[in-house]
Amino acid sequence: MSLTEVDWSLIPSPSDDGKADHLEGMALPDITLMATTGPSVTLSQLNGIAVIYAYPMTGRPDQDLPDGWNDIPGARGCTPQSCAFRDHHSELSAHGVRHLFGISTQRSDYQREAAERLHLPFPLLSDADRQLGNALNLPGMEVAGQYLHKRLTMIAVDGVIKKVFYPVFPPDKDADNVIDWLRSYAA
């Protein structure tokens, strides 16, 4: 099974369960998370425009995805989502994005493999201890005994969440949605 090529018409679309409605207007919490690039990132200290996309988990070519993964609405698509942000990185920067992060509950060493394999020009952050998930009450799900964040994208300006995309589907169009919002925000 390809991690990057997905026929979205065969994947169930997630529905909006309202579990991200409270996020817009919230401040990013004073939490420091491990980054795949080495230095940790303190979210409350991010100035300018920050894009933070949460995803359930990145698959690896040498490991099977959890049983039934494709049948869980919103689960499939973490690699295409990250690749879309990679491919649009310079355009996002041109629209004023100073910070771009992917975040999951996977450990930083696991994420590092994905960041290197996918040639991501931005760090992935580990919320393995669910500090961010708990502080913001992010929507999540339990899969194969693991707690995972549901897919969503937050745009923060000077530490305040201005826009949330939830649910995100298809994931490979997430970066396009962010760019469209940034165009209207700047206007």
FIBA-934984 format. One record per residue: residue number from 0; residue in three letters; x, z, y of N, C-alpha, C in turn. Coordinates in steps of 0.1 Angstrom, whole numbers, plus 5000, padded with zeros to 4 digits. Last residue first. Layout:
N
NODE   seq   type    nxx    nzz    nyy   caxx   cazz   cayy    cxx    czz    cyy
NODE   NUM    ALA      X      Z      Y      X      Z      Y      X      Z      Y
...
This chain:
187
NODE   seq   type    nxx    nzz    nyy   caxx   cazz   cayy    cxx    czz    cyy
NODE   186    ALA   4942   5030   5403   4934   5022   5413   4927   5030   5424
NODE   185    ALA   4952   5047   5385   4960   5043   5396   4953   5036   5407
NODE   184    TYR   4931   5047   5366   4935   5059   5373   4943   5057   5385
NODE   183    SER   4930   5021   5357   4919   5026   5365   4923   5039   5372
NODE   182    ARG   4955   5021   5343   4952   5011   5353   4941   5016   5362
NODE   181    LEU   4951   5042   5325   4961   5043   5335   4959   5033   5346
NODE   180    TRP   4932   5030   5308   4928   5041   5316   4938   5043   5327
NODE   179    ASP   4948   5009   5297   4936   5006   5304   4931   5017   5313
NODE   178    ILE   4967   5025   5283   4971   5016   5294   4959   5012   5303
NODE   177    VAL   4950   5037   5264   4957   5045   5274   4961   5037   5286
NODE   176    ASN   4942   5015   5249   4932   5023   5256   4938   5031   5267
NODE   175    ASP   4967   5007   5239   4959   4998   5248   4949   5005   5256
NODE   174    ALA   4972   5028   5222   4981   5026   5234   4974   5017   5244
NODE   173    ASP   4951   5024   5203   4952   5036   5211   4961   5034   5224
NODE   172    LYS   4950   5005   5184   4945   5001   5197   4946   5013   5207
NODE   171    ASP   4956   5016   5160   4966   5007   5165   4962   5002   5179
NODE   170    PRO   4934   5031   5152   4945   5038   5158   4955   5028   5165
NODE   169    PRO   4902   5018   5162   4913   5019   5153   4925   5024   5160
NODE   168    PHE   4899   5052   5172   4897   5042   5161   4895   5028   5167
NODE   167    VAL   4898   5084   5179   4906   5073   5182   4905   5063   5170
NODE   166    PRO   4869   5103   5191   4880   5100   5181   4887   5087   5185
NODE   165    TYR   4889   5106   5220   4886   5112   5207   4872   5108   5203
NODE   164    PHE   4910   5109   5246   4904   5099   5237   4902   5105   5224
NODE   163    VAL   4909   5125   5276   4910   5127   5262   4903   5115   5255
NODE   162    LYS   4924   5132   5307   4916   5123   5299   4919   5126   5284
NODE   161    LYS   4938   5153   5319   4928   5145   5327   4919   5136   5319
NODE   160    ILE   4952   5184   5316   4946   5173   5308   4935   5166   5316
NODE   159    VAL   4979   5192   5336   4965   5194   5334   4960   5181   5327
NODE   158    GLY   5006   5187   5341   5003   5198   5332   4988   5200   5330
NODE   157    ASP   5007   5164   5357   5012   5176   5362   5007   5188   5354
NODE   156    VAL   4983   5151   5337   4990   5149   5350   4994   5162   5355
NODE   155    ALA   4978   5140   5304   4980   5151   5313   4987   5146   5326
NODE   154    ILE   4959   5126   5280   4967   5122   5291   4967   5134   5301
NODE   153    MET   4957   5128   5245   4955   5134   5258   4964   5129   5268
NODE   152    THR   4941   5116   5216   4951   5113   5226   4947   5120   5239
NODE   151    LEU   4937   5123   5181   4932   5123   5195   4944   5120   5204
NODE   150    ARG   4930   5129   5148   4936   5120   5157   4929   5121   5171
NODE   149    LYS   4932   5163   5137   4925   5151   5138   4931   5142   5149
NODE   148    HIS   4959   5180   5121   4952   5176   5133   4944   5164   5131
NODE   147    LEU   4956   5196   5090   4961   5185   5098   4953   5184   5111
NODE   146    TYR   4966   5218   5065   4958   5217   5077   4964   5206   5085
NODE   145    GLN   4965   5212   5030   4972   5212   5042   4963   5211   5054
NODE   144    GLY   4951   5208   5006   4957   5221   5009   4965   5222   5022
NODE   143    ALA   4941   5182   5009   4951   5185   4999   4958   5198   5001
NODE   142    VAL   4932   5188   5042   4934   5178   5032   4945   5182   5022
NODE   141    GLU   4912   5199   5068   4920   5204   5056   4920   5192   5046
NODE   140    MET   4915   5192   5102   4908   5190   5089   4918   5195   5079
NODE   139    GLY   4906   5197   5137   4915   5195   5126   4907   5194   5113
NODE   138    PRO   4907   5198   5173   4900   5195   5161   4910   5193   5149
NODE   137    LEU   4924   5225   5190   4923   5211   5187   4915   5209   5174
NODE   136    ASN   4926   5247   5207   4915   5246   5198   4912   5231   5195
NODE   135    LEU   4948   5251   5222   4939   5242   5227   4926   5241   5219
NODE   134    ALA   4961   5270   5205   4960   5273   5220   4949   5264   5226
NODE   133    ASN   4961   5258   5180   4953   5271   5182   4951   5273   5197
NODE   132    GLY   4977   5236   5184   4964   5234   5178   4955   5246   5181
NODE   131    LEU   5001   5248   5192   4993   5240   5202   4979   5238   5197
NODE   130    GLN   5007   5262   5169   5006   5269   5182   4998   5261   5192
NODE   129    ARG   5011   5255   5142   4997   5253   5148   4996   5260   5162
NODE   128    ASP   5035   5253   5130   5029   5266   5131   5015   5267   5138
NODE   127    ALA   5039   5226   5134   5038   5231   5120   5032   5245   5120
NODE   126    ASP   5040   5206   5153   5031   5218   5155   5028   5224   5142
NODE   125    SER   5067   5188   5165   5061   5195   5153   5053   5207   5158
NODE   124    LEU   5067   5156   5181   5068   5171   5182   5061   5177   5170
NODE   123    LEU   5088   5128   5184   5076   5134   5178   5078   5149   5178
NODE   122    PRO   5101   5111   5213   5101   5121   5202   5088   5124   5196
NODE   121    PHE   5107   5075   5216   5102   5088   5221   5101   5098   5210
NODE   120    PRO   5111   5051   5204   5119   5055   5216   5114   5067   5223
NODE   119    LEU   5112   5048   5169   5104   5053   5181   5114   5056   5192
NODE   118    HIS   5118   5034   5145   5125   5031   5157   5118   5036   5170
NODE   117    LEU   5108   5041   5121   5099   5033   5129   5106   5029   5143
NODE   116    ARG   5129   5057   5110   5124   5045   5103   5116   5036   5112
NODE   115    GLU   5129   5078   5130   5141   5069   5128   5137   5056   5121
NODE   114    ALA   5104   5089   5127   5109   5085   5140   5120   5075   5139
NODE   113    ALA   5104   5096   5100   5095   5086   5105   5100   5080   5118
NODE   112    GLU   5124   5116   5099   5126   5104   5091   5117   5093   5096
NODE   111    ARG   5113   5135   5117   5126   5128   5121   5128   5115   5112
NODE   110    GLN   5092   5146   5103   5089   5137   5114   5102   5128   5118
NODE   109    TYR   5107   5162   5086   5098   5152   5080   5096   5141   5091
NODE   108    ASP   5118   5180   5105   5127   5172   5096   5119   5160   5089
NODE   107    SER   5095   5192   5116   5103   5183   5124   5113   5174   5116
NODE   106    ARG   5066   5192   5096   5078   5198   5100   5087   5187   5107
NODE   105    GLN   5033   5183   5107   5044   5181   5098   5056   5188   5104
NODE   104    THR   5012   5183   5124   5015   5196   5119   5027   5195   5108
NODE   103    SER   5021   5163   5153   5014   5165   5140   5018   5179   5135
NODE   102    ILE   5024   5141   5180   5024   5154   5175   5016   5155   5162
NODE   101    GLY   5043   5120   5202   5034   5121   5190   5035   5135   5185
NODE   100    PHE   5047   5117   5237   5050   5124   5224   5039   5121   5214
NODE    99    LEU   5061   5109   5267   5053   5103   5256   5057   5110   5244
NODE    98    HIS   5064   5111   5302   5066   5118   5289   5056   5112   5279
NODE    97    ARG   5058   5095   5322   5071   5101   5322   5075   5107   5309
NODE    96    VAL   5040   5067   5331   5041   5077   5320   5056   5082   5320
NODE    95    GLY   5037   5046   5349   5040   5060   5354   5041   5070   5344
NODE    94    HIS   5035   5021   5340   5023   5027   5346   5025   5041   5349
NODE    93    ALA   5060   5017   5329   5057   5010   5341   5044   5015   5348
NODE    92    SER   5056   5032   5306   5065   5037   5316   5063   5030   5329
NODE    91    LEU   5039   5014   5292   5034   5028   5296   5043   5034   5307
NODE    90    GLU   5057   4993   5289   5045   4991   5297   5039   5005   5301
NODE    89    SER   5075   5005   5271   5080   5000   5285   5068   4998   5294
NODE    88    HIS   5058   5010   5249   5066   5020   5256   5070   5016   5270
NODE    87    HIS   5044   4995   5231   5040   4995   5245   5047   5005   5254
NODE    86    ASP   5056   4999   5207   5056   4985   5212   5052   4985   5227
NODE    85    ARG   5051   5027   5204   5065   5022   5205   5065   5008   5211
NODE    84    PHE   5024   5027   5202   5030   5033   5213   5044   5029   5215
NODE    83    ALA   5023   5012   5178   5016   5007   5190   5022   5013   5202
NODE    82    CYS   5035   5030   5160   5041   5017   5163   5036   5010   5175
NODE    81    SER   5016   5050   5159   5030   5053   5165   5037   5040   5168
NODE    80    GLN   4995   5036   5147   4993   5042   5160   5007   5045   5167
NODE    79    PRO   5005   5028   5122   5002   5018   5132   5000   5024   5146
NODE    78    THR   5009   5056   5112   5020   5047   5114   5017   5035   5124
NODE    77    CYS   4983   5065   5111   4993   5072   5119   5005   5063   5122
NODE    76    GLY   4961   5056   5095   4965   5048   5107   4976   5055   5116
NODE    75    ARG   4935   5075   5081   4945   5064   5080   4949   5059   5093
NODE    74    ALA   4916   5094   5090   4929   5098   5085   4939   5087   5085
NODE    73    GLY   4891   5086   5099   4901   5090   5109   4914   5094   5104
NODE    72    PRO   4874   5097   5071   4872   5090   5084   4883   5096   5094
NODE    71    ILE   4888   5092   5041   4886   5103   5050   4885   5096   5064
NODE    70    ASP   4896   5072   5024   4881   5075   5025   4878   5085   5035
NODE    69    ASN   4923   5071   5023   4916   5060   5030   4901   5062   5032
NODE    68    TRP   4928   5094   5007   4932   5093   5021   4924   5083   5029
NODE    67    GLY   4924   5099   4980   4913   5096   4988   4915   5095   5003
NODE    66    ASP   4953   5118   4976   4942   5112   4970   4930   5110   4979
NODE    65    PRO   4978   5114   5002   4969   5122   4994   4958   5114   4988
NODE    64    LEU   5002   5087   4995   4993   5095   5004   4984   5103   4996
NODE    63    ASP   5034   5089   4979   5020   5085   4979   5012   5094   4989
NODE    62    GLN   5065   5079   4992   5056   5090   4987   5042   5085   4988
NODE    61    ASP   5082   5060   5003   5085   5065   4990   5076   5076   4985
NODE    60    PRO   5071   5055   5029   5071   5045   5018   5074   5050   5004
NODE    59    ARG   5051   5081   5041   5064   5076   5039   5063   5066   5028
NODE    58    GLY   5027   5088   5068   5031   5085   5055   5045   5080   5054
NODE    57    THR   5022   5114   5091   5028   5101   5089   5031   5099   5074
NODE    56    MET   4990   5129   5098   5003   5129   5091   5009   5115   5090
NODE    55    PRO   4971   5130   5121   4971   5138   5109   4985   5140   5102
NODE    54    TYR   4981   5132   5156   4978   5124   5144   4978   5133   5132
NODE    53    ALA   4979   5132   5191   4979   5140   5179   4975   5131   5167
NODE    52    TYR   4998   5122   5218   4988   5117   5208   4990   5126   5196
NODE    51    ILE   5002   5126   5251   5004   5133   5239   4993   5128   5229
NODE    50    VAL   5016   5116   5280   5007   5111   5270   5011   5118   5257
NODE    49    ALA   5019   5126   5314   5023   5128   5300   5012   5123   5291
NODE    48    ILE   5030   5122   5346   5020   5118   5336   5026   5119   5322
NODE    47    GLY   5044   5151   5362   5041   5137   5362   5030   5134   5351
NODE    46    ASN   5060   5175   5340   5055   5171   5353   5052   5156   5352
NODE    45    LEU   5059   5201   5317   5059   5186   5319   5053   5183   5332
NODE    44    GLN   5058   5227   5311   5068   5223   5321   5068   5208   5324
NODE    43    SER   5041   5232   5291   5036   5236   5304   5046   5231   5315
NODE    42    LEU   5056   5224   5268   5045   5215   5273   5041   5219   5287
NODE    41    THR   5088   5221   5262   5079   5231   5266   5068   5224   5274
NODE    40    VAL   5106   5210   5234   5098   5206   5246   5088   5217   5249
NODE    39    SER   5140   5211   5222   5126   5215   5222   5119   5211   5235
NODE    38    PRO   5164   5185   5215   5159   5196   5223   5144   5198   5221
NODE    37    GLY   5160   5165   5191   5169   5176   5193   5163   5187   5201
NODE    36    THR   5141   5145   5186   5153   5141   5194   5163   5153   5196
NODE    35    THR   5119   5157   5175   5128   5150   5166   5141   5145   5173
NODE    34    ALA   5113   5190   5187   5113   5176   5189   5123   5169   5180
NODE    33    MET   5094   5220   5186   5105   5213   5181   5103   5197   5182
NODE    32    LEU   5077   5233   5215   5077   5227   5202   5090   5220   5199
NODE    31    THR   5065   5259   5233   5076   5251   5231   5076   5246   5216
NODE    30    ILE   5039   5265   5256   5043   5265   5242   5055   5255   5241
NODE    29    ASP   5017   5271   5276   5032   5274   5277   5037   5276   5263
NODE    28    PRO   4994   5244   5275   4998   5257   5273   5013   5259   5274
NODE    27    LEU   4980   5224   5300   4988   5224   5288   4994   5238   5287
NODE    26    ALA   4948   5232   5312   4962   5231   5314   4969   5231   5300
NODE    25    MET   4917   5213   5310   4926   5224   5306   4940   5222   5309
NODE    24    GLY   4905   5190   5317   4906   5200   5327   4914   5212   5323
NODE    23    GLU   4893   5183   5285   4896   5177   5298   4895   5189   5308
NODE    22    LEU   4885   5198   5262   4899   5197   5266   4902   5192   5280
NODE    21    HIS   4860   5200   5252   4864   5211   5260   4878   5209   5266
NODE    20    ASP   4855   5180   5233   4849   5180   5246   4854   5190   5256
NODE    19    ALA   4864   5179   5208   4874   5177   5218   4868   5177   5232
NODE    18    LYS   4843   5181   5191   4853   5192   5190   4864   5190   5200
NODE    17    GLY   4823   5162   5188   4823   5171   5200   4834   5181   5201
NODE    16    ASP   4825   5144   5168   4819   5156   5165   4818   5166   5176
NODE    15    ASP   4823   5111   5167   4826   5121   5176   4818   5134   5173
NODE    14    SER   4835   5098   5135   4824   5100   5145   4829   5111   5155
NODE    13    PRO   4858   5073   5122   4854   5087   5125   4843   5088   5135
NODE    12    SER   4851   5047   5099   4854   5051   5113   4849   5066   5115
NODE    11    PRO   4867   5039   5068   4855   5045   5076   4859   5050   5090
NODE    10    ILE   4881   5008   5063   4884   5022   5065   4872   5028   5073
NODE     9    LEU   4877   4981   5063   4876   4988   5050   4878   5003   5051
NODE     8    SER   4883   4972   5088   4869   4971   5083   4867   4978   5070
NODE     7    TRP   4910   4974   5091   4902   4985   5096   4887   4984   5092
NODE     6    ASP   4934   4968   5070   4922   4962   5073   4912   4972   5078
NODE     5    VAL   4968   4973   5080   4955   4979   5076   4943   4971   5080
NODE     4    GLU   5001   4976   5078   4991   4966   5078   4978   4972   5072
NODE     3    THR   5017   4999   5075   5015   4993   5089   5004   4983   5089
NODE     2    LEU   5019   5008   5050   5016   5018   5060   5013   5012   5073
NODE     1    SER   5006   4991   5022   5014   4990   5034   5009   5001   5043
NODE     0    MET   5008   5000   4988   5000   5000   5000   5009   5000   5012
